[in-house]
Amino acid sequence: MVNGSDVRPDLILFTPGPVRIPATVAEYLARPPCNYHRQEAFSRMFAETERDLKKLVGIADADGYFATIMTATGTGANEACLFALEPHGKGLLISNGFFGARVIDQARQNHMNVATLETAQDRPLDPAEITAVLDKDPAIKWVFFVSHETRTGLRNPFEAIGKLCKARGLLVAADAISSAYAYPIDIEASQIDLVTASSAKAIMAAPGLGIVFTRKASVDGIAGAGKPRGYYLDVVAEYKKQSAELQPRFAQPVALHAALRAACAHLVQLGIETHFARIQRQMQVLIDHLANRGVHPLVDAAYRSNIAVNFRLPAGLPYSDFSRRMEEQGYFCLYGIPGDQSHFQLSTIGDLTEAHIAGAQAALSRVFER
């Protein structure tokens, strides 16, 4: 008992982040191979992690991008990108869901000069709609969009949006926080200048580090418009320090870097394609299992990523009751859209075994057969 409440640290997470981590990640988190961020051992670890982060995300030309690592959540990495692009003038923020709306809120709270394109939350972003907005407003100099809307499981056309923006000479940043390492994305083909990821998602490390894949050819152009208002969240300054010295500008938690190193090594050994296939296979098992019990996904199959899927709950069973019943059996399932009690979400991007899937199937059956 802690503060009079039951604590269940053994719950199996079926969440889109933070996720269940491999045992080797927990070991490195508890016992890092070094204990200070200015040690040579840290720089060696950092170099190996930076290399593997790019390789695993699908970047073939290691010299084209640098994986800049910041002590921040993915949301912090997004804000660093907004600050980096703001000096260029007016931006366009594109949203079809919760996390796109969060980026818009971040920009507005920082009083940035932005236009917005907000579309329906039940379908992917439409490149034609984006093109029309850009054609109407030549003042727009940069664009920010979300690759995968986690709260609804929508997969947006990452490469197509990047290409159409770059074809107009615009700077582009994208939130790939829940798509990176969960399914293939082509950062190089899109030529997107800044792409964010997180240690808490499908890479299966510990939460607390934001990753910005920084296109080296774009750095001088990004920096040329002037220094950003953010001091700590200065992605260009962080890139310059890290790429030159393999160390961060400020103290960063060695244990989190060690966990990220272990996660990269784990996926390199496993094989990223095997990781992708396991995520999809396990999700399809759960989709089929629930369909046999009359519980179906909210989003059309053509639009889903199938790495995080929302399911409609039967009438009379709100999410709060469903979640409690699943927790009683040892499983934690997240809500989909915050505040909406009519559905729940399953994600298989964490370190889940076939035994975990079988156990979740049995638990779901017990809940829906009551």
N, C-alpha and C positions, 0 to 999 in steps of 0.2 A: 504493500500500500504506500502511495505517495500522496501527501496532502489529502488523505481520505478517499482517494480514487483508485480504482483498479487500473493497472498499467499492463498493456499487452505488447511488449517489444517483439514478441514472436509472430505477430500477425504477418501473413503472406500478402505482400502488396501487389495488387493488380491495377497499378496506377501508372500514369504517364510521366511521373517524376515528382519527387524523388522515387527511385525504383529499388527493387531488391537487388543487392550487389553480390558479385561472386565472392567466394571465401578469400581468394587471394587479395582482393581489394580491401577487405576488412583487415587482413593481416598487415598490409602496407600502411593502412591508415593508423593502426595501433603501433607499428614499429617501422617508421620511415628509415630509409637507408642513410639519411643524413639528418642533421638537426638545426641547420641554419641556412638562410637563403643566399648568403654570400660565400658559401663554401664551394670549392671546386666540384665536390661530389654533387651538389645541387645543380650546377651548370651542366654536368654530364647528363644527369637525369632529365633536366629541362630539354636538352638537345634531342634526346631519344624520344621524349613525349611529343615535342613539336614535329619531329619527322613522322611519327606514327599517326598523329592526329590528321595530318594531311593525307597520308597514304590511305587510311581507313575511310576517310570521307570521299575518296575517289579522285583526289588531285594527283595527276600523273607527273606533272612538271613541278618538282619540289622547289624550283627556283622562282616560280611564278607567284606563289602566295606564301605568307608567313602566318603561322597560328599564334596570334597574340593572346596571351592569357592574362586575365584580370581577376582580382579578388572581388567578385560580384556574382550575383545571380544572372541568369540570362536577361532579365529585365534591365539590370545595370549595364550589361554589354550593349543592349539596344539603345539605352540612353547615351552611352559613350558615342555610338554611331550618329545619333541625332546631333549631338554637340559638334562632332567632326564635320558634318555636312552643313550645319546652320550658316556658317560664314559665307556660303556660296549664294545665299539669297533664298528665294521662295522654294519650298518643298511641297511634294504631293505625298500624302499618307493614304494608303489604300487599306480598307478594312472590310472583311466579311465575317467578323466574329469577335469574340471576347478579347483575344490578344491583339488584334488590329486596333480595337477600340482602346486598349490600354496604351498602345503607342501614341495614339491621337491625344489621349489624356496627358501623357508625359510631355508631349510637345506643347500643348496648350498651357499646362502649369508652368512651363519654362518660357512662355510668351514668345514662341517661335512663329515665324511667318510661314504658315502652311495652308495649303488647300487640302480638302479631304474628298475621297471617293468612298462612300459607304454603301455596300451592296447587300443583298439578301444572305442570311446566314445558313441557308440550306443548299447552296450551290457554290461551286468554285468561282474565283475571280475570273472575269472575262477579259482577255487581252484586247478585244475590240472596244470595250467600254473604256479601258485605260487609254488606249490610243486616241479615242475621241476627246477625252479630257485634256491630254497633252497637246493635241492639235489646236484646241481652243485657247490654250493659255501658254503662250511662249515665254512668260515670265518664270515658269517652273524650271528650276535648275537641277533638282535632285528628287529621288523617289525612294520611299521606304514601304515594303510590304512584308507580309507574313507568309512563309512557305506552306505551313501546315497549321490549320486552326484546331488546336488540341481539344478545345471544349466541345466541338461537334465532330471531330475526326475528319474534317474536310481537307483534301489534298489539293493545293492550288498549283497552277502551272508555273513552277519556279523558273525553269529555263526560258520559257516563252516570254515571260514578263521581263526577265533580265535582258534578253536580246532586244526586245522592242524598245526598251528604255535606252540601252547603249547605242542602238542605231540612231537615236536622236541626239546623241552626244551628252546624255545626262549622267550624272553620278547616281549610283544605285546602292542601297543597302537592303539586306533581307534578313529577317528573323527565320533561321532554319533550326531553331532550338529543339523542336520535337521531331523534325524530319532527319536531321543529321544522324547518321549511324543507325537509323531505323529502316530506311529504304534508300535506294540509290538517288542521289541528286548530282547534277553536273555543274559544279561551281565554275570550272574553267570554260565550258562552252557558253555559259550565261554571261561570263565576263563581269559578274557582279563585283563591285569594288570592296564591299564590307559585308561579310556573312557571319551572323552570330550563331553560337552553339552554347551548350551548357554541360558541365560535368555531371549534372543531376539526371540526365535523360538516358537515351539509348546507348551511350558510351558506357554506362553502368559504373560510374565512379561516385564519389561522395559529392553532395551538393556544396556549392560555395565558390566555384570558379566559372567565370564567363570566358568564352573563347570567341575571338573575332578573326576569321580568316581574312587577312588583309592583302589585297592585290598590290603587289610591289610596284607595278607600273603606274598605279593610281596615286601613290602616296604623295609625291611632289605636287600633283594637281590638287589633291585634297588640302594639303597644308598651305598651298599658295594663296588661298583666300583669307588667311589670317588664323590666329590661334583661337581655339574654341573657348567658350566661357567656362567650361568645366576644367578643373585643375586635376583632381584625382582621376576622373573619368575622361582622360585625354588619350584616346586610342592611338593617335599618331605618335605622340611622345613615348607611349608605352612600347609601340612597335619599334621605334628607333633604338630605344634602350635594349630591348630584349633581342632584337636581331643582331645587334652589334656585340653584346656582352653575355647573352644567354642568362640574363638575370632581370628581375623586375625593377621598376623605378623605386618602389616602396617595398617594405616587408610584406611578404605573402606567406600564408600558412604552409609550411613544409609538408605537414601530414596530408593536406589536400592534394598537393602536387604528387606526393608518393602514391596516393590512391588513384590519381589519374594515370600515373605511369603504369601501375598494375593493371588498370582497366584496359589500357592500350595493348599491353603485352598479352593479356588474356584474349582480346579480340584478334590480334595478329595470329596467335597460335590457333584459335578456333577457326578463323577465316570469316571475313565480313559477309560473304555470300551465304555461308552457313547460318550466320546470325540473322540475316534478313529472312531467310527461308524459315527458320524456327519461329520467328515472330509471326509471320503470316500463317504458318501451319497451325500454331496453337490458337490464334484468333479464330480461324475457320472452324476448328473443333468446337470452340465455345459458341460461335454463331449457330452452327448446326444443332448443337445440344439445346440451346435456348429456343430455336425455331420449333423443335419437337414439343416444346411446352408452351407454345403460343406467344413467346416473347421475341420481338423482332427489332432490328435496328431502326433508328429514326431516319437516318440519312440514306438516300438512294445508293445502291451498290456501285454505280458508275462513278460516284463522287467520293467514295470512302477511301481512306488510306489503308484501312484494316490493321492499323497499329493501335488505335484508340477508337473504340466504337461505343456509341450511345444506344441504349436499349430502352424501349418504352415499358414502363411498369404497368401492371394490371390496375384497373380502377380499384380504389380502396387500399392500395399498398403504396404509401408515399416513400420517397427515398430514405427518409430518416428511419422508418421501420425496417425497410429492406437492409439498410446498412447495418443496423444493430443486429439483425438476425445473422447476417454474414459474419460479422465480427465475433459473435458468440461461437461460431464454428471455426474461427481462426483466419478469416480472410477479410481484407479491407478493399472495398470498391468505392471509387470516387463518384461524386455527382458529375453530371455533364455541365450544363449551363448553370452557373451559380444562382441559387434562389429558386430554381425550378425543381419541384419535388416529383415531377411526373416521370422521370427517367434516371438511369444510372449509367455509368461508363465502366468498361473493362479495357485495360491495356496490357499487352503482353511484351512490352519492350524491356522489361527487367529480366533478371537472371532466374527464369522460371523453368522448372523441370517438368517432365511428363507426369510425374507424381503430383506436382502442384496443380496441373491442369485437371487431372482426374479428381483430385480432392475438391477443387472448385466446382467441377461438374456435379459432384455428389451434393455439395452444399447448396448450389443453385436449385437442384431438384427438390431438396427438402423445403426450401423457401417457397418455391412456386407450386408445390403440390399440397400445401396446407389448405 
